[in-house]
């Protein structure tokens, strides 16, 4: 019961930012031509991938390491070091990225999302690890409100992909400052000894993110290179919508319960796996309901225009199933693997899944958005099966 109540609390704190970001997605999809939206969506996805590679070795290890250091009374020094390392890295990457963008002749707006989103995800891990969900939610709300405001003020109709990307990037930059302010970590530090184990844990998980990109990002590039512009736009929009709805609901459970599981493990109290399984069950039901709601809304004349964008129901249902499979794995299996420190299991699973997805897509015709979604779903199912098989001994020890 306590787990369900915690999920409801977190849902309340994050529902508004999630709905605002969903609104922003629908606005961008409505205001941009299909080809421009596909470019915007792919640059955002690529920026997230780049941010994960650069900031991931730090970000992905914070929650588990914070629980260990908090038990030793070192949490404050550790948080200052995380913030200091993040901002120093952002300054270096920002200058390098601006130079590369200038030489390549592309807009700096293509660089800003990667840097700003990377900083945001890293500094938000501080209130996340503290279980200070109100602070986390306030920063998330700031990002969503700023994004909507910038889209209305600087966007409107017609909206360009570069301008939409600038709005996206600046919203995360402002939210990063809000997160630092609420966490009270303006006094920065850089204790490499405290950060060493974080990089060791996070580095392995970052490698799994790199291999995962063969699925969620590789699928986009395959459709872009071998499919039509219409299929590229449809696949991109349906994937974005599924991540904002289905993925968001499952992420809520992980946001609340993963740090709590690591804290219980560090303190030697409670079950590590049981809260994660409960959260998975609750969020799975909510995810199915959300897919049904979208299907009903798309079929009704009064609500069809709300979705907008290059939407296709079958593609959306299939890609939503893929998102469910992947997010459930991240909620239950990935924390178990991180706890045991054997992240190569995750790398192997995504590598095998990415190979499966690419092989299926390349060998079949026609290369439509729906077929691409089916290939991605197959890839995630293979990833889940391989990770589950390689982690069977960890489950047996629970």
N, C-alpha and C positions, 0 to 999 in steps of 0.2 A: 504493500500500500504506500509506503514511504517513497518507493521508486516512482510510482505513478504520480504522486503529488509533486515530486521534484520535476518530472517531465512537464506537468501542467504549468508549474511556475516558470520554467525556462521557455516554454511555448509562449506564455504571455509576454515575457520580456523580449522575445525575438520575433514574434509574429508581425508586429508593425514594421520593423525594418525589412523583413522578408517580403511583406506585401508591397511596400514602397519600391523595393528593387524589382519586384515582378512588374509593377506599374511602369517603371522606367524601361524595362525590357520591351513591354508592349508598345510604349511610345516610340522607342527607337525603331522597332520593327515596322511600325505604321508609317513613320516619317521618312525612312530610308528606302530607296528602291531596292529590289531583291538582291541585285548584284552588290550594291554598297553595303547592305546589311550582312551579307556573307563575308565581305572583307572585314567589317567591324567585328563580327562575332569571332572570326578566326584570329584576328590580331589580339583580341581580349583573351582568347584561349591560349594563344602562344605566349602572351605576356604572363599569364598565370603559370605556364610551364617554365618560362625563364626565371620568374621570381622564385619558384620552388627549387630550381637548381642552385640559385645563388644564395637565397636565404634559408632554404630547407635544412641544411646541416645544423643550423642553429634552431630554427623554429620547431622542427619535428621532435626535438629531444627535450624541450622545456618542461612539458607537463610531467613526464616521468621523473626527470632529474629534480625538479622543484620539490616534489613530494619527499624525495630522499634528503635534500638539503634542508628543507623546512624542519624535518625531525631533528636535525642537528643544530638548529638555530642560525642557519646561514642564508635564509631566504632573502633578506633585504639586500645583502651584498651581491647575491646571485642575480636578483632582478636588475640592479643597477648595471651589472656587467652585461646582461642580455640587451638592455636598452643601449648602452654605449657601443657594443659591438654592432648592433643593428644600424645605428645612425652612421657610424664610421663606414660601414660597408655600403650604405645607401649613397653617401657622398662620393665614394670612389666609383661606384657603378653608374651613378648619374652623370658624372663628368665624362667617363669613358663612353657611355651610351650616346650622349649628346654629340661627342666627336664623331662617332661611327655614323650616326644619323646624318650629320652634316656632309660627311664624305660620300655616303650612299645616296644623298639627295632625297631623303624621305623626311617627313615631318617628325619633329621632336615629340609630337603627340603619340607616336608609336612607342616611344621609350618610357614616357611618364607612367603609364599603367603598370609596367613591370616593376619599376622602382617603388612607386607609391603602394601598390598592392603588397609587395614583399615586406615593406616596413610595417604596414598595417597588420598583416598576419603574424609577424614576429612579436610586435609589442602587445598585441591582443592576447598572446599566450600568457602574459603576466597576470591579468585579472582572471583569465581562464583557469590557470593553475591554482590561484588563490581561492577559487570557487566564489569569486565576487561577480556574480552574474549581472547584478545591476550596473556595475561599471562597464562591463563588456557590452551590455545591451545599449547603454547610453552612447557609447562610441559607434556602435553599429547603426543606431538611429541617426546619429549625426551624418554618417556617410550617406545613408539613404536620402535624407532630407536635402543635403547639399547636391546630390546627384540630380534629384528631381528639379530643384531650383535652378541649377545650371542648365539643364536641358531646356527648361522653359525660357530662361533669360537669354542664353546664347544659341539655342537650337531653333526650335520652331520648325516651320516648313518653308523652304526646303532645308533639310539637315544633311550635312556631309559626314562621311565616316570619320575624317580627321577631327572634326569638331565634337562629335560624339565621344571619341576616344579621349579628347582633352577633358571633357566633363567627367568621364569615368575616372581618369587619373587624379584630377584635383579633388574629387570627392573622397578618395582614399587618403590623400595627403592630409586633408583637414581632419579626417577621422583619426589618423595616426596621432596627431597632436592632441586631440581630445583624449585618446586612450592613455597617452603618457601623463597628461594632466590629472586624470582621474586616478591613475595608479600611483601618482606622486613619486615618479622616478626621474625628476628633472636632474637630480644629482647623479651624473653618470659615472660608471666605473668600467674597468676592463681587466678583471681578474681571470687570467688565462687558465689557472689551475681549476677554478670553479666551472669554466666553460668546456674543459677538455672532454669530460664524459658526455656532455651534451652533444658536442660535435661527433663523438664516436657513435652515439646512438642515432642521432639525427642524420649523420652521413649515410649510414646503411639504409635508412628509410628513404632518403633522397634518391638513392640508386633505384629503389623500387618505384618511386614516382617517375623517374626517367623511363623505366621500362613500361610503366603504365601509360605513358604518353603514346606508345605505339598503338594503343586502343582508342582512347578518347580524342587524341589529337591526330594520330595517324589516320583514323577514319575520315576526319574532315579533309585532310590533304588528298587522300585517295579519291574521294568524291569530287574535290575541286579539280584534280588533274584528269580524271577519267570519265566523270559524269557531266551533265549539263549544268548551266548556271542555275536553272530552276531547281534541280535536284540538290545542288550544293546549298542553296538558300533554304530549302525545305528541311534538309537534314540538320543544318546548323540551328535553325529556329526551333525545331522540335527538341533537339538536344538541350538547347538553352532553357526552354520552357520546362522540360523534365527535371533539369537540375534545380531550377528555381522552386518547383513545387514538390515533386517526389523526393529529390535529393535533400531539399531543405528539411522536410519532415523527419527524415531518418537522421540527418545531421544533428537535429535537436537532441536526440537521445544520446548520441556520442558526445556532444558538447557538455551535457550535464553529468554523464555517468562515467566516461573514460577517466577524467582526473580523479573522480571519487574512487574508482577501482584501484588506481595506482596509489592513492593515499592510504586506502585500507590495506593494501599489500605492504606498503612501507611501514605501517604501524602494526602489522600483524593481526589485524582485526577484520572479520567478515570475509565473505567469499569474493574472489576477484571476478569470476565469470558470471555468477548468478544475476547481478544487476544488469550486465550487458545483454544477457539473454532476455530478460524481462523488457528492457528498453527496445530490443529488436522486435519482439512480438507486438508491442503497442504501436511502434512506428510503422510496422508493416501494414497493420490494419488501416492506419491513417493514410498511408501511401496509396493503397488500393482505392480507398474512398476518393482521394484527390483525382486519380485517373478517371474514375467513374463520373465525377463532377464535370471534368473537362469534356468528356465524351458527350454528356447530356447537354452541356452549354453549347457545344459545337453543332448539335443537331437542332437546336431551337432557334427559330428566326429572330426572336427578341434578343438573344445573347450571342449570336454568331459574330457580330461585329466587335465584341469585346476582345476576343482573342486576336484578331487581325494577324498581319504577317503571313508569310508563306507556310501555312499550317496544313498538315495532312494527318488525319486521325490514325490511320493504321501505322504510319511511321512513328507517330507520337506514342502509341501504346507499346510498340515493340521497344523503342528506345527507353521508355520509362521502365520496362521490365529489366533492361540492361543496367540502368541506374540503380534499381532496387538491389539487384544481385551484387553490384560493386559496393554500394554503401553498406549493405548488411555485412559483407566481408570486412569492411573497414571498421565497423562497429564492434564486431565480435572477435574475428580472427586476428586482425592486425594488432590490437592492444596485447593479445596473448603472445604473439610473436615478439613484439617490442619488449614485453616484460622479460622474456627469456633471452633477449639479445641476439636472436638468430634471424636477422632481416633478409638473409639470402633466400629464405623460403618465399618471401614476397617477390623478390626479384625474379626468381625462377618461374613463379606462377604467371606474372604479367608478361614475361618474355614468351612463354608458351602460348598464352592467350593472344598476344599481339601477332604472333606468327600464324595462328589459326585464323584470326580475323582477316589478315592480309591475303592468305592463301585462298580462302573462300571468296573474297571479293574479286580477286584477280582472275579466278577461273570460271566465273559465271557471268552470264549476260541476261537482261540488260542491267547496267550498273545504276539502278535507281536509288532514291533516298531510302525506300523501304528495304531494299536488299542490303544496303549499307547498314541499316539499323539491325537487321537480322544477323549480319556478320559480326557486328560489335557485341550483340547479345551472346552469340556463340563463343566469342573470345572471352567474355567475362565468366561464362559458365565453366570454360576450361580452366581459367585462372582460379576460380573458386574451388574446383575439384582438386587441382594440384596443391593449392595451399592447405586445404582441409586434410588431404592425404599426408602431406609432409608434417602437419602439426598434430597428428592423431595422438602422439605420445603426450603432448602438452595437455590435450583434453582429458586423457586418461588419468592424469595426475591431479585433476580438480576434485 
